[in-house]
Amino acid sequence: MIMDRLARAVDDRLRLSPVARKALAKVFPDHWSFMLGEIALYAFVALVLTGVYLTLFFDPSSADRVYHGSYAPLDGSTTSAAYASTVRLSWDVRAGLLIRQTHHWAALIFVAAILVHLVRIFFTGAFRRPREANWLVGVTMLTLALANGFTGYSMPDDLLSGLGLRIIVSVVESIPLVGSWLVFLGLGGEFPSDEMIPRMFVSHVLLVPAVLVALVSAHLAMIVRQKHTQFPGPGRTEHNVVGSRLYPSYSLRSLALFAWVLAVLFALGGLVQINPVWLYGPFAPGQATSPAQPDWYVAWGDGALRLFPPWEIRIAGHLVPAPFFPGVVLGGVTFLALYAWPFLERWCTGDRRAHQLLDRPRDHPVRTGIGVAALTFFVVLVVAAGDGIIARLLRVPVYDVLDVLRVVVLVLPLLTGALAVLLARALRRGDATRLGELTRADLRAARQPVAEAGAGPARDEPELPAPDRPGERIELWPEGEVWRWRYRDESAGVAILSNRAMLTEREAADSARLAYPGIDHMTVPGPLPPPPPGRVRTALRRWSNTALGVSLLAAALRRRRRDGPRR
C-alpha cells in the first residue's frame, strides 16, 4: 500500500508511466550470444562493488612501512605502504582475500566478455550502418578496460607487477622525441617515482570508471534508440524484432544471469588462487622473477616484445629502440584498424544500406578469413608470452622456442585465414548447413570462381540454406510501380503479407529471403488494376453528378419557400 502510494505520487509529478510502459514493452532477441554484453556489464558491476570494499583498506602510497601481520615470512620487513596494505588485506582483513581475488577474476572476465562480444559483432556484421558509433564506443571500452586492468594489476607494488610496469615504461620511452616526456607526465618523475602509485590509484578508481559508466550508458541508450539486431529467421525482417519483452520474460532471464555471474566470480575468488603477491615479494628495481607472465589480456604485447628481433634504427639522427615496433606500432595499428573497420568495409564493398538483420560468417568469407587470421595471430602472441614455461616443460632452450614461434606467428595466421575463407565459401555455395556436413565436392567447388562454380548467388548476395520445406513459399508480384511479397504455408493455412513495398523485384526477393531463409520464392501475378473508364462511362458519371447536384439544390429551395424567411 505504501509503495503503491509512493509510486503514484512520483508518477503524478514526473509523468513517468508512459515512458516506463514503453520501455518495459521493448522486445529483445532470444539468442544466447546477445547475453555476452550483459556478462561484461555484470562483471563491471562486480568490479565496482568489490573495488569499493578494497579502497577501504588499500594504502596507495610509495612511502616506507614496516609490515606487522599474520604473514610470518614478511613480518618486520620494510616495504612500500601499497605492498604492506595489500598483504595485510590478504591475511588480516576479514574476507579481504576473497574480495581481492574476486575483484581480480572479475577484471579478467570483464575484458574477456567485451572481447568475445566484439568478436561476435565483427563476424555477424552488427557494426554496419546505423551502428558504427556503437562499435566505436565498444572499442573504446575495450581500450579503457585494458588500461584499467593494468593499473589495478600494478598498484600492489609487488615484484611481478613492478616488472610489468617497467616494461610499459620502456615501451613508452621508445617513442621518438616525446617518449621520455610522456613518462615524466604520467609518473611524475623517473621510474620508479613516488607519485606513480597515487596517480594510478586515482586513474583506476575514479577517472577510468567514470568514463566507462558514461560509455556503458551511451551504449545502452543507442541500443534502445536503434533497437536490437537479430539473426535471420521466420517472421524476422529489417523492420521488426522477434523475441521476449523486457518485462517480465527478459528481466527475469537477465537477473538470473546476473546471479550466475556473481556466483561464478565469488566461487573463483574463494577457490582459485590468483596473484599471490606475498609469494612474489615487494618490488625492487634490481630483482626479477623468471619465468614471469602477465595477465592474458596484456600477454599479447609481452609476446610481441619477446618475438620481435632486437632491431634498432635511426631516423633523422634519433634512435628508435627495438620495443617501439612490437609495442607502440603493433598496438597502435591494431586499435586503429578496429576503429576504422566499419568505414573500411563500407568503402571496399560499397554497402551503405542500413542493416537490422545479422550476417552469418559464411555470408562474408573475406571478412571471416581476416577475422580468423587476426585472432590466430594474437593467440600465438599470447602463447609466446609463456615461452619460458614452454621451454621448461619441453626441456629445450628458450631460444629454440622463440625461433619456432617466430615462424608460427607469420605462417599460421595465413593458413587459418585461407582455410576459413575456403570453408565459408563451401558452406555458402553448397547444401551443407554445418562444417561436419561438408564434402570434398563442396570444398572443390569452393576453390572455383563464382562464375565457374555455377551454383549460388552473386558474389555480394548472401546465400541462405534451402532445406526441404514442402507447402511453404514466398510469392512476389508487381503492384503499380512497386513490388510486394507474402509468405504462404498451405499446410498450416497461413499467409503473411509484408507491410512494406519495395521498388524492385530484387529488393523484394532480398527482403523475403532474409525474413524467411531456406524457402524458394516464386513470382505470381498480383491483383489486376481496375480498367480505365471509357468515354461513355465518363460521360454518364459526369451527368449523374450534375443531376444529383441540381436535385439537391431544388430540394433546398422548396424547403426554404415552405418554411418562409427566417427572422
TISEFI-154787 format. One line per field, with one value per residue (C-alpha): residue number from 1; residue in three letters; z, x, y. Coordinates in steps of 0.02 Angstrom, whole numbers. Layout:
N
seq = [NUM,...]
type = [ALA,...]
c3 = [Z,...]
c1 = [X,...]
c2 = [Y,...]
END
This chain:
567
seq = [1,2,3,4,5,6,7,8,9,10,11,12,13,14,15,16,17,18,19,20,21,22,23,24,25,26,27,28,29,30,31,32,33,34,35,36,37,38,39,40,41,42,43,44,45,46,47,48,49,50,51,52,53,54,55,56,57,58,59,60,61,62,63,64,65,66,67,68,69,70,71,72,73,74,75,76,77,78,79,80,81,82,83,84,85,86,87,88,89,90,91,92,93,94,95,96,97,98,99,100,101,102,103,104,105,106,107,108,109,110,111,112,113,114,115,116,117,118,119,120,121,122,123,124,125,126,127,128,129,130,131,132,133,134,135,136,137,138,139,140,141,142,143,144,145,146,147,148,149,150,151,152,153,154,155,156,157,158,159,160,161,162,163,164,165,166,167,168,169,170,171,172,173,174,175,176,177,178,179,180,181,182,183,184,185,186,187,188,189,190,191,192,193,194,195,196,197,198,199,200,201,202,203,204,205,206,207,208,209,210,211,212,213,214,215,216,217,218,219,220,221,222,223,224,225,226,227,228,229,230,231,232,233,234,235,236,237,238,239,240,241,242,243,244,245,246,247,248,249,250,251,252,253,254,255,256,257,258,259,260,261,262,263,264,265,266,267,268,269,270,271,272,273,274,275,276,277,278,279,280,281,282,283,284,285,286,287,288,289,290,291,292,293,294,295,296,297,298,299,300,301,302,303,304,305,306,307,308,309,310,311,312,313,314,315,316,317,318,319,320,321,322,323,324,325,326,327,328,329,330,331,332,333,334,335,336,337,338,339,340,341,342,343,344,345,346,347,348,349,350,351,352,353,354,355,356,357,358,359,360,361,362,363,364,365,366,367,368,369,370,371,372,373,374,375,376,377,378,379,380,381,382,383,384,385,386,387,388,389,390,391,392,393,394,395,396,397,398,399,400,401,402,403,404,405,406,407,408,409,410,411,412,413,414,415,416,417,418,419,420,421,422,423,424,425,426,427,428,429,430,431,432,433,434,435,436,437,438,439,440,441,442,443,444,445,446,447,448,449,450,451,452,453,454,455,456,457,458,459,460,461,462,463,464,465,466,467,468,469,470,471,472,473,474,475,476,477,478,479,480,481,482,483,484,485,486,487,488,489,490,491,492,493,494,495,496,497,498,499,500,501,502,503,504,505,506,507,508,509,510,511,512,513,514,515,516,517,518,519,520,521,522,523,524,525,526,527,528,529,530,531,532,533,534,535,536,537,538,539,540,541,542,543,544,545,546,547,548,549,550,551,552,553,554,555,556,557,558,559,560,561,562,563,564,565,566,567]
type = [MET,ILE,MET,ASP,ARG,LEU,ALA,ARG,ALA,VAL,ASP,ASP,ARG,LEU,ARG,LEU,SER,PRO,VAL,ALA,ARG,LYS,ALA,LEU,ALA,LYS,VAL,PHE,PRO,ASP,HIS,TRP,SER,PHE,MET,LEU,GLY,GLU,ILE,ALA,LEU,TYR,ALA,PHE,VAL,ALA,LEU,VAL,LEU,THR,GLY,VAL,TYR,LEU,THR,LEU,PHE,PHE,ASP,PRO,SER,SER,ALA,ASP,ARG,VAL,TYR,HIS,GLY,SER,TYR,ALA,PRO,LEU,ASP,GLY,SER,THR,THR,SER,ALA,ALA,TYR,ALA,SER,THR,VAL,ARG,LEU,SER,TRP,ASP,VAL,ARG,ALA,GLY,LEU,LEU,ILE,ARG,GLN,THR,HIS,HIS,TRP,ALA,ALA,LEU,ILE,PHE,VAL,ALA,ALA,ILE,LEU,VAL,HIS,LEU,VAL,ARG,ILE,PHE,PHE,THR,GLY,ALA,PHE,ARG,ARG,PRO,ARG,GLU,ALA,ASN,TRP,LEU,VAL,GLY,VAL,THR,MET,LEU,THR,LEU,ALA,LEU,ALA,ASN,GLY,PHE,THR,GLY,TYR,SER,MET,PRO,ASP,ASP,LEU,LEU,SER,GLY,LEU,GLY,LEU,ARG,ILE,ILE,VAL,SER,VAL,VAL,GLU,SER,ILE,PRO,LEU,VAL,GLY,SER,TRP,LEU,VAL,PHE,LEU,GLY,LEU,GLY,GLY,GLU,PHE,PRO,SER,ASP,GLU,MET,ILE,PRO,ARG,MET,PHE,VAL,SER,HIS,VAL,LEU,LEU,VAL,PRO,ALA,VAL,LEU,VAL,ALA,LEU,VAL,SER,ALA,HIS,LEU,ALA,MET,ILE,VAL,ARG,GLN,LYS,HIS,THR,GLN,PHE,PRO,GLY,PRO,GLY,ARG,THR,GLU,HIS,ASN,VAL,VAL,GLY,SER,ARG,LEU,TYR,PRO,SER,TYR,SER,LEU,ARG,SER,LEU,ALA,LEU,PHE,ALA,TRP,VAL,LEU,ALA,VAL,LEU,PHE,ALA,LEU,GLY,GLY,LEU,VAL,GLN,ILE,ASN,PRO,VAL,TRP,LEU,TYR,GLY,PRO,PHE,ALA,PRO,GLY,GLN,ALA,THR,SER,PRO,ALA,GLN,PRO,ASP,TRP,TYR,VAL,ALA,TRP,GLY,ASP,GLY,ALA,LEU,ARG,LEU,PHE,PRO,PRO,TRP,GLU,ILE,ARG,ILE,ALA,GLY,HIS,LEU,VAL,PRO,ALA,PRO,PHE,PHE,PRO,GLY,VAL,VAL,LEU,GLY,GLY,VAL,THR,PHE,LEU,ALA,LEU,TYR,ALA,TRP,PRO,PHE,LEU,GLU,ARG,TRP,CYS,THR,GLY,ASP,ARG,ARG,ALA,HIS,GLN,LEU,LEU,ASP,ARG,PRO,ARG,ASP,HIS,PRO,VAL,ARG,THR,GLY,ILE,GLY,VAL,ALA,ALA,LEU,THR,PHE,PHE,VAL,VAL,LEU,VAL,VAL,ALA,ALA,GLY,ASP,GLY,ILE,ILE,ALA,ARG,LEU,LEU,ARG,VAL,PRO,VAL,TYR,ASP,VAL,LEU,ASP,VAL,LEU,ARG,VAL,VAL,VAL,LEU,VAL,LEU,PRO,LEU,LEU,THR,GLY,ALA,LEU,ALA,VAL,LEU,LEU,ALA,ARG,ALA,LEU,ARG,ARG,GLY,ASP,ALA,THR,ARG,LEU,GLY,GLU,LEU,THR,ARG,ALA,ASP,LEU,ARG,ALA,ALA,ARG,GLN,PRO,VAL,ALA,GLU,ALA,GLY,ALA,GLY,PRO,ALA,ARG,ASP,GLU,PRO,GLU,LEU,PRO,ALA,PRO,ASP,ARG,PRO,GLY,GLU,ARG,ILE,GLU,LEU,TRP,PRO,GLU,GLY,GLU,VAL,TRP,ARG,TRP,ARG,TYR,ARG,ASP,GLU,SER,ALA,GLY,VAL,ALA,ILE,LEU,SER,ASN,ARG,ALA,MET,LEU,THR,GLU,ARG,GLU,ALA,ALA,ASP,SER,ALA,ARG,LEU,ALA,TYR,PRO,GLY,ILE,ASP,HIS,MET,THR,VAL,PRO,GLY,PRO,LEU,PRO,PRO,PRO,PRO,PRO,GLY,ARG,VAL,ARG,THR,ALA,LEU,ARG,ARG,TRP,SER,ASN,THR,ALA,LEU,GLY,VAL,SER,LEU,LEU,ALA,ALA,ALA,LEU,ARG,ARG,ARG,ARG,ARG,ASP,GLY,PRO,ARG,ARG]
c3 = [0,47,-108,-218,-148,-166,-348,-386,-304,-405,-566,-534,-527,-656,-776,-796,-827,-1017,-1031,-915,-1006,-1173,-1103,-1022,-1187,-1282,-1367,-1355,-1462,-1377,-1450,-1317,-1397,-1354,-1170,-1191,-1172,-1014,-941,-967,-884,-733,-715,-714,-575,-477,-505,-434,-282,-235,-279,-155,-18,-65,-61,124,165,25,53,-117,-63,-102,72,178,301,420,397,552,519,506,362,461,322,294,475,522,342,271,111,23,103,-51,-38,151,143,5,109,263,161,105,275,414,347,362,187,117,14,-53,-110,-183,-284,-340,-398,-499,-578,-618,-711,-815,-858,-893,-1026,-1095,-1110,-1200,-1320,-1359,-1380,-1506,-1598,-1612,-1678,-1803,-1878,-1888,-1963,-1821,-1837,-2003,-2028,-1922,-1779,-1820,-1667,-1553,-1623,-1585,-1408,-1385,-1447,-1330,-1184,-1228,-1230,-1061,-987,-1038,-965,-803,-782,-799,-672,-547,-578,-546,-389,-259,-297,-291,-390,-532,-564,-547,-689,-797,-761,-803,-973,-1011,-962,-1079,-1222,-1195,-1181,-1351,-1439,-1527,-1463,-1342,-1253,-1102,-1083,-1080,-943,-838,-864,-817,-670,-604,-623,-671,-642,-503,-438,-276,-372,-485,-365,-309,-491,-544,-397,-449,-628,-577,-453,-518,-695,-799,-706,-730,-917,-925,-839,-966,-1112,-1046,-1027,-1205,-1269,-1189,-1245,-1426,-1415,-1351,-1484,-1631,-1569,-1566,-1715,-1741,-1842,-1997,-1967,-1994,-1963,-1938,-2055,-2064,-1982,-1829,-1681,-1633,-1456,-1274,-1195,-1068,-932,-868,-978,-1021,-850,-757,-876,-857,-667,-666,-772,-651,-507,-602,-644,-462,-406,-527,-484,-297,-321,-419,-290,-148,-228,-362,-306,-413,-394,-226,-202,-36,-133,-258,-129,-141,-299,-309,-469,-461,-446,-568,-567,-702,-785,-765,-866,-857,-861,-1025,-1089,-1099,-1134,-1322,-1301,-1196,-1326,-1467,-1372,-1350,-1532,-1621,-1667,-1574,-1720,-1688,-1821,-1828,-1909,-1933,-1803,-1673,-1609,-1625,-1497,-1526,-1413,-1523,-1664,-1566,-1425,-1500,-1685,-1666,-1531,-1623,-1788,-1701,-1620,-1770,-1878,-1753,-1754,-1944,-1991,-2014,-2131,-2219,-2257,-2316,-2433,-2501,-2526,-2567,-2450,-2375,-2329,-2152,-2081,-1942,-1983,-1945,-2061,-2037,-2050,-2211,-2295,-2298,-2323,-2338,-2175,-2091,-2156,-2097,-1925,-1904,-1960,-1837,-1692,-1734,-1738,-1565,-1491,-1546,-1464,-1301,-1309,-1342,-1178,-1092,-1188,-1026,-961,-1129,-1131,-954,-991,-1153,-1081,-1232,-1243,-1237,-1394,-1493,-1434,-1491,-1663,-1688,-1628,-1745,-1892,-1824,-1793,-1977,-2060,-1953,-1971,-2161,-2159,-2040,-2133,-2301,-2225,-2151,-2321,-2405,-2276,-2280,-2469,-2464,-2338,-2437,-2604,-2554,-2469,-2304,-2153,-2037,-2052,-2018,-2170,-2296,-2431,-2544,-2687,-2586,-2550,-2733,-2787,-2660,-2741,-2908,-2954,-2934,-3121,-3145,-2995,-3074,-2906,-2777,-2790,-2844,-2750,-2649,-2614,-2457,-2487,-2369,-2338,-2436,-2336,-2392,-2330,-2428,-2430,-2393,-2522,-2549,-2676,-2760,-2877,-2951,-2889,-2995,-2984,-2828,-2782,-2639,-2565,-2444,-2352,-2376,-2287,-2369,-2244,-2097,-2192,-2152,-2266,-2202,-2309,-2299,-2229,-2340,-2529,-2624,-2777,-2873,-2882,-2819,-2661,-2628,-2652,-2535,-2401,-2414,-2413,-2254,-2165,-2215,-2254,-2343,-2440,-2628,-2692,-2846,-2940,-2961,-3043,-2919,-2910,-3077,-3078,-3115,-3301,-3356,-3383,-3563,-3639,-3613,-3432,-3402,-3480,-3378,-3217,-3251,-3297,-3140,-3031,-3112,-3095,-2913,-2881,-2967,-2871,-2705,-2746,-2796,-2635,-2534,-2623,-2596,-2411,-2396,-2478,-2364,-2204,-2250,-2218,-2053,-1932]
c1 = [0,138,242,88,51,233,236,76,143,303,208,87,234,353,233,349,218,208,398,408,267,354,522,450,368,533,573,744,803,814,981,1110,1250,1161,1195,1384,1369,1268,1403,1525,1402,1377,1563,1586,1455,1552,1712,1632,1559,1719,1827,1734,1772,1956,1980,1935,2095,2219,2350,2403,2573,2755,2812,2907,2808,2859,2743,2673,2543,2496,2613,2766,2900,2868,2840,2956,3009,3010,2908,2803,2638,2546,2627,2609,2424,2395,2474,2379,2218,2251,2297,2220,2060,1902,1852,1993,2074,1904,1858,2031,2036,1854,1899,2044,1939,1801,1929,1984,1806,1757,1891,1855,1668,1699,1820,1705,1560,1661,1710,1526,1483,1626,1584,1397,1416,1325,1445,1371,1259,1174,1281,1454,1450,1408,1556,1671,1603,1634,1814,1844,1776,1894,2041,1994,1965,2140,2216,2118,2157,2342,2341,2248,2373,2519,2459,2506,2690,2745,2893,2789,2682,2833,2918,2763,2758,2943,2907,2766,2876,3012,2887,2827,3006,3043,2930,3049,3057,2909,2931,3028,2914,2761,2838,2876,2700,2618,2728,2777,2962,3081,3031,3004,2934,2845,2694,2660,2554,2442,2416,2375,2254,2161,2152,2097,1959,1897,1939,1926,1773,1682,1716,1665,1499,1467,1511,1403,1257,1283,1297,1132,1045,1095,1031,864,856,912,831,919,990,934,980,876,730,544,450,608,631,731,586,541,619,561,595,544,479,586,460,436,524,687,704,693,817,937,926,961,1116,1171,1156,1255,1394,1411,1408,1544,1653,1643,1671,1830,1883,1862,1925,2054,2208,2265,2404,2478,2583,2656,2749,2823,2890,2899,2961,3148,3224,3374,3273,3166,3058,3084,2983,2854,2694,2565,2376,2311,2237,2408,2508,2496,2602,2730,2734,2763,2910,2986,2964,3017,3202,3310,3316,3360,3361,3396,3279,3345,3478,3354,3368,3211,3235,3179,3024,2946,2889,2811,2748,2692,2669,2582,2464,2428,2392,2281,2166,2170,2110,1972,1911,1919,1847,1662,1711,1844,1723,1591,1718,1776,1602,1504,1366,1288,1120,1053,1059,949,974,1140,1252,1316,1505,1486,1395,1557,1705,1836,1783,1781,1954,2027,1949,2011,2186,2192,2132,2260,2399,2358,2332,2509,2573,2487,2568,2736,2720,2743,2899,2994,2863,2855,3044,3044,2905,2986,3162,3229,3323,3209,3291,3235,3057,3068,3133,2988,2859,2930,2892,2723,2664,2692,2633,2490,2377,2390,2344,2197,2133,2139,2055,1917,1885,1878,1757,1646,1633,1596,1456,1392,1380,1339,1193,1283,1221,1366,1552,1531,1417,1543,1604,1755,1644,1592,1774,1824,1679,1730,1902,1824,1770,1586,1553,1633,1552,1381,1295,1248,1205,1310,1468,1386,1225,1216,1161,1039,1011,871,809,657,506,354,200,295,335,365,256,309,207,210,85,95,273,319,339,258,284,198,240,120,110,-27,-17,-48,-163,-52,-24,77,86,240,197,320,329,495,548,619,592,770,740,579,666,808,686,588,746,809,641,611,777,777,614,613,523,414,337,149,33,-38,-211,-264,-284,-459,-491,-478,-652,-706,-786,-966,-936,-850,-997,-1126,-1028,-1018,-1205,-1256,-1151,-1230,-1407,-1377,-1318,-1468,-1592,-1511,-1517,-1703,-1748,-1661,-1758,-1926,-1889,-1847,-2011,-2110,-2028,-2030,-1896,-1802,-1808]
c2 = [0,122,79,98,270,321,263,356,514,508,473,617,736,666,576,426,293,316,307,157,68,92,35,-122,-170,-166,-331,-416,-563,-731,-789,-833,-732,-570,-606,-585,-398,-422,-533,-389,-269,-381,-412,-223,-210,-341,-242,-85,-174,-265,-115,-5,-132,-139,50,49,-47,-10,125,198,262,226,279,153,49,-89,-237,-320,-452,-634,-675,-727,-725,-539,-486,-343,-306,-130,-116,14,59,-8,-179,-190,-145,-274,-414,-356,-353,-532,-604,-498,-416,-520,-581,-474,-612,-668,-492,-457,-618,-596,-421,-490,-628,-503,-396,-545,-595,-414,-395,-569,-535,-370,-454,-602,-480,-379,-538,-587,-413,-421,-591,-554,-380,-292,-144,-88,61,128,57,124,238,93,-5,143,151,-35,-24,123,23,-120,2,76,-97,-149,10,0,-184,-149,-6,-114,-255,-135,-44,-178,-139,-320,-386,-461,-308,-194,-287,-267,-81,-68,-147,-25,121,59,44,223,286,206,334,455,635,628,460,523,673,560,453,607,671,506,455,625,586,447,268,217,381,421,486,336,232,378,429,251,241,399,338,163,206,374,430,272,201,366,362,179,218,357,242,100,221,286,108,56,217,185,6,68,202,96,-67,-235,-328,-507,-660,-700,-817,-842,-681,-578,-431,-271,-180,-284,-375,-550,-607,-578,-420,-331,-370,-500,-629,-542,-459,-625,-707,-560,-561,-747,-716,-580,-702,-835,-711,-658,-840,-892,-742,-769,-956,-919,-789,-913,-1073,-1025,-932,-786,-657,-712,-555,-617,-752,-628,-506,-315,-231,-199,-124,-240,-402,-501,-657,-788,-854,-716,-690,-551,-571,-639,-476,-392,-552,-521,-364,-458,-598,-473,-398,-570,-624,-465,-461,-333,-209,-27,108,295,420,598,564,498,321,213,72,-106,-100,35,-80,-226,-114,52,15,-154,-92,71,-17,-146,-19,97,-49,-87,92,106,-64,-15,126,24,-118,5,83,-85,-161,-4,-62,94,19,11,-166,-233,-418,-501,-599,-775,-790,-892,-746,-643,-760,-622,-539,-710,-753,-587,-608,-786,-738,-592,-699,-833,-703,-635,-808,-854,-693,-741,-912,-829,-734,-903,-954,-983,-1105,-1194,-1213,-1281,-1407,-1467,-1458,-1364,-1198,-1047,-976,-1129,-1100,-918,-969,-1089,-963,-829,-941,-995,-815,-774,-935,-999,-844,-856,-1040,-1021,-868,-958,-1111,-1002,-922,-1093,-1166,-1011,-1019,-1205,-1179,-1032,-1122,-1300,-1382,-1414,-1317,-1364,-1394,-1579,-1597,-1530,-1649,-1649,-1593,-1440,-1397,-1418,-1307,-1175,-1159,-1112,-936,-897,-894,-1066,-1147,-1124,-1125,-999,-816,-669,-626,-487,-581,-690,-867,-950,-1135,-1219,-1369,-1466,-1367,-1426,-1318,-1156,-1025,-841,-752,-590,-481,-306,-180,-24,42,-59,-243,-336,-509,-627,-788,-933,-1100,-1202,-1346,-1229,-1112,-961,-811,-662,-505,-394,-224,-131,-114,-124,-27,-175,-363,-393,-290,-383,-551,-499,-444,-606,-712,-628,-643,-825,-911,-1076,-1052,-1039,-886,-875,-731,-734,-607,-485,-408,-336,-146,-80,-49,133,209,238,393,333,288,455,550,454,484,671,680,586,701,855,787,746,922,1001,892,936,1122,1113,1022,1157,1295,1208,1187,1371,1426,1311,1367,1551,1680,1669,1812]
END
